[in-house]
Amino acid sequence: MGSGIGSAVCSLQSATRVTPTLSKAQSPKPKALPHGFTLIEILVTMIIIGVVISMATLAVGVLGRDRQIEDQAKRLWAVTAQAHEEAELQGRDLGLFIEDHGYLFMTYNQRHQQWEDVEDDDLLARRELPAGLSFRLWLDGREVVLKPHQEHPHPPRDDKKTSPEDSIGKVHLGFKDDKNKKDLPEPQISLLSSGETTPFELRLEREGSPIRWHVVSHPDNKMDVEEMESGK
């Protein structure tokens, strides 16, 4: 009898039990799918990376080795040495005109008794230094004020040929007695066909950097290029 009543109660509870249901508000939300970077985010990231790389490069240039200034110094040394060799082989006098931020080669015209720019020669073509680099030139232990080549205009040429008798004792490379030629552009450094070279020290520097290189021509016509010691 007792077991029958218990079974009936259990059956009644099972029949009246209501299975709870989840409302729409309580249903689990689907996980958000990952999305890619937008174009603006990519551009901003690239800009940041570029700035960081530039700062790192500058830091290496200031604190370590400056490859750009080294390459420019060695290039100048190599080109000048080659020009000196060509002057001897071709029997013509060449000159090197130095500006603050560049240099060019000139040749001495014996007929017109004046220096002229070298044309149609890739080796002796005008060269400009990269931004931030500049030259300083010493002759006979004194620093030379460097002026732009354009400040020295060419005067009209005189096709009248000067005889050897008229030129003896009057004209020498870099020195002229004609007052109309005193403003001609003249190279500070001579590379003569005789093999002689003007002794000089040409320094290559970067603004705000202690790293400096120089090209030095000695009295024995030997020319060196090397990094300068800090503090000199």
PyMOL commands that set and color helices and strands:
alter all, ss='L'
color gray80, all
select helices_A, chain A and resi 2-16+24-26+39-63+67-90+149-151+164-167+179-181
alter helices_A, ss='H'
color red, helices_A
select strands_A, chain A and resi 94-99+102-109+114-117+127-128+133-139+142-144+189-191+200-206+212-217+223-227
alter strands_A, ss='S'
color yellow, strands_A
deselect
rebuild
show_as cartoon
